[in-house]
Every structure is written in structure tokens, then in C-alpha cells.
Amino acid sequence: MYWNVLQATNQALDPATIVCDFEAALQQAAMTQFCDAHVVGCYFHFLQANGRKMDKLAISPVEIAVAMEGRALDLITVIPVERVAADGTAFVRTRIRELCNSRGHSYSHGKWDAFWAYFHRTWARSFPPHLWNVSGIDCDAPTDLRGWHRVARSRSRTVGRGPVEQASTPAMPRAFCAS
């Protein structure tokens, strides 16, 4: 159905970036119809899906709040795609644990292990990082990502204008930041 709707545009549109929900059929239709466009999943739905999974795994509301606040789980979306699997998830996982510990909250190791197994299955295999990671997308381009980039910048210190991958925080290793 999505393909038919997009086909009806008769390729009159030539978007650089398409932001859509994490529905495989919709993403496939967008990639087929607009083969030169970068298809990226919606940031809101990415966080919502992960928050729901944390809740389903009975991770405490306090731990979920820590993970969902700025400079925690959201950092995984701006770490360069090629670094996400190797050490990006380990960095974010450690960051969440350290934030919980520094605030005197318990950290449920077993439940978080289950969450990161889910994250790998879902966000590395079913929806690989290039479908949800915005590192390297030029936020100076007129796209719907500007609002997301504005939020990302407000949560981190940035170096000039340009790709969000330039974002850095005191806790983010320079290896994850553009030079």
C-alpha cells in the first residue's frame, strides 16, 4: 500500500532525507520510490519503542528516566554509524550505569543485559543504525531534522554549525566526535 501511495507522486518529489516511522514496508517503499534519499527513522518513535521495552522488562521507572533524559540513550543516535556496534552501545550502556550510580539509584544489571540484547536484535539487525542514526546528516539542509538537531544541540555543546556528529559533551570520548 505504501509503495502505491508513493508511486502516485509520479516521482515529482526529490527529497534529500525522509523521516518516517519504523515500519519496514514504509521504509522500503520510501527507499524504492526515492532511491537517492536518505531514509531515517523518527527519533521520537525510536525513543518511544526503547522506553516501552525498558518498561516491559520491568526496569525501574527511575532507571528508565535516567536512560531517557538527554545525554544518555539519545547519544547512540549521533555516534557515527560505523562506531555504533563496535563501541557506541558499550559507551551508552556505561553512561546509563554511571548516571544511575552517581545519583544513588540502583542499576538492574540483568534487566539491562536483556534490554541491550533486545537493542542489538532490533536496532542493529532488524533496523540497522543507518535507518535511525543521524550522524553525518547535514542539519543546514532544509529538512524536517532541524527540530531534532536543535534538541540535540541543546543537550550538548557543539562546535560551530554543521553535522550533529560534531556534538560533544564532557563525558563523550573525543573518538566519537568529528575533528
C-alpha positions as CSV (number, residue, x, y, z in Angstrom):
1,M,0.0,0.0,0.0
2,Y,2.8,2.5,0.9
3,W,4.5,1.8,-2.4
4,N,1.3,2.6,-4.3
5,V,0.8,5.9,-2.4
6,L,4.4,6.9,-3.0
7,Q,4.2,5.8,-6.6
8,A,1.2,8.1,-7.1
9,T,3.6,11.0,-6.6
10,N,4.9,10.0,-10.1
11,Q,8.4,10.9,-8.7
12,A,7.6,14.6,-8.7
13,L,9.4,14.8,-5.3
14,D,13.1,14.6,-4.9
15,P,13.8,14.7,-1.1
16,A,17.3,14.5,0.3
17,T,16.1,13.0,3.6
18,I,12.9,11.2,4.5
19,V,12.0,10.8,8.2
20,C,9.4,8.0,8.8
21,D,8.2,5.5,11.4
22,F,10.0,2.2,12.0
23,E,7.7,0.2,9.7
24,A,9.6,-2.0,7.3
25,A,7.1,-1.6,4.5
26,L,7.1,2.2,4.7
27,Q,10.8,2.4,4.8
28,Q,11.2,0.0,1.9
29,A,8.6,2.0,-0.2
30,A,10.4,5.2,0.6
31,M,13.8,3.7,-0.4
32,T,12.3,2.3,-3.6
33,Q,10.5,5.4,-4.7
34,F,13.2,7.9,-3.7
35,C,16.4,5.9,-4.2
36,D,18.7,8.9,-3.8
37,A,17.1,10.0,-0.5
38,H,18.5,9.1,2.9
39,V,15.7,7.3,4.8
40,V,16.0,7.7,8.6
41,G,13.6,6.6,11.3
42,C,11.7,9.1,13.5
43,Y,13.7,10.0,16.7
44,F,10.5,10.2,18.8
45,H,9.4,6.7,17.8
46,F,13.0,5.3,18.3
47,L,13.0,6.6,21.9
48,Q,9.3,5.6,22.5
49,A,10.0,2.0,21.4
50,N,13.0,1.7,23.6
51,G,11.3,3.2,26.6
52,R,8.4,0.8,26.2
53,K,10.8,-2.1,26.0
54,M,12.5,-1.0,29.2
55,D,9.1,-0.8,30.9
56,K,8.2,-4.3,29.6
57,L,11.4,-5.6,31.0
58,A,10.4,-4.1,34.4
59,I,13.4,-1.8,34.6
60,S,12.6,0.7,37.4
61,P,11.0,4.0,36.4
62,V,13.9,5.8,37.9
63,E,16.4,3.9,35.7
64,I,14.2,4.5,32.6
65,A,14.0,8.2,33.4
66,V,17.8,8.3,33.6
67,A,18.2,6.5,30.3
68,M,15.6,8.6,28.5
69,E,17.0,12.0,29.6
70,G,19.4,13.9,27.5
71,R,23.0,12.7,27.1
72,A,22.1,9.1,27.8
73,L,20.3,6.7,25.3
74,D,19.9,9.6,22.8
75,L,23.7,9.7,22.3
76,I,23.6,6.5,20.4
77,T,21.8,8.3,17.5
78,V,24.7,10.7,16.9
79,I,27.7,8.4,17.3
80,P,29.0,7.7,13.8
81,V,27.2,4.7,12.3
82,E,30.4,2.7,11.8
83,R,31.2,3.1,15.6
84,V,27.7,2.1,17.0
85,A,28.2,-1.7,17.1
86,A,31.9,-1.7,18.0
87,D,31.9,0.6,20.9
88,G,28.9,3.0,20.7
89,T,26.5,0.8,22.6
90,A,29.1,0.0,25.2
91,F,29.7,3.7,25.7
92,V,26.0,4.4,26.1
93,R,25.4,1.4,28.3
94,T,28.3,2.5,30.6
95,R,26.9,6.1,30.6
96,I,23.5,5.0,31.8
97,R,25.0,2.8,34.5
98,E,27.3,5.6,35.7
99,L,24.4,8.2,35.7
100,C,22.3,5.8,37.9
101,N,25.2,5.1,40.3
102,S,26.2,8.8,40.6
103,R,22.6,9.7,41.6
104,G,22.4,6.9,44.1
105,H,19.9,4.8,42.0
106,S,20.2,1.0,41.7
107,Y,21.2,-0.4,38.3
108,S,19.5,-3.6,37.4
109,H,22.3,-5.4,35.6
110,G,20.2,-8.5,34.5
111,K,17.4,-6.3,33.2
112,W,19.7,-4.0,31.3
113,D,21.5,-7.1,29.8
114,A,18.1,-8.1,28.5
115,F,17.5,-4.6,27.2
116,W,20.8,-4.5,25.3
117,A,20.2,-7.9,23.8
118,Y,16.9,-6.6,22.5
119,F,18.6,-3.4,21.3
120,H,21.1,-5.4,19.3
121,R,18.4,-7.7,17.8
122,T,16.1,-4.8,16.9
123,W,18.3,-1.8,16.4
124,A,21.3,-3.5,14.9
125,R,19.7,-6.3,12.9
126,S,16.0,-5.5,12.1
127,F,16.5,-1.7,11.8
128,P,20.3,-1.2,11.3
129,P,21.9,2.0,12.5
130,H,21.8,3.7,9.1
131,L,18.0,3.8,9.5
132,W,17.9,5.6,12.8
133,N,21.3,7.2,13.3
134,V,21.5,10.9,12.2
135,S,25.3,11.2,12.4
136,G,26.6,12.9,9.3
137,I,23.2,14.3,8.1
138,D,23.7,17.9,7.3
139,C,21.4,19.9,9.5
140,D,21.9,23.0,7.4
141,A,19.9,21.4,4.7
142,P,16.2,22.3,4.7
143,T,14.9,19.1,6.2
144,D,12.5,18.1,9.0
145,L,15.5,17.1,11.0
146,R,16.2,20.6,12.1
147,G,14.0,20.3,15.1
148,W,15.8,17.1,16.2
149,H,19.2,18.8,15.6
150,R,18.0,21.8,17.7
151,V,17.2,19.4,20.6
152,A,20.5,17.5,20.2
153,R,22.4,20.8,20.3
154,S,20.6,22.0,23.4
155,R,21.6,18.8,25.2
156,S,25.3,19.0,24.2
157,R,27.9,21.6,23.4
158,T,28.5,21.9,19.7
159,V,31.5,23.1,17.6
160,G,30.1,25.5,15.0
161,R,27.3,24.7,12.7
162,G,27.1,21.5,10.7
163,P,26.5,17.8,11.2
164,V,25.3,16.7,14.6
165,E,28.3,14.3,14.8
166,Q,30.3,17.4,15.9
167,A,28.4,17.4,19.1
168,S,30.4,16.6,22.1
169,T,29.9,16.5,25.8
170,P,32.5,16.3,28.6
171,A,31.6,12.6,29.1
172,M,31.7,11.7,25.4
173,P,35.1,10.5,24.3
174,R,36.7,12.6,21.5
175,A,36.8,9.4,19.4
176,F,33.1,9.8,18.8
177,C,33.3,13.4,17.7
178,A,34.3,14.9,14.4
179,S,37.6,16.6,14.3
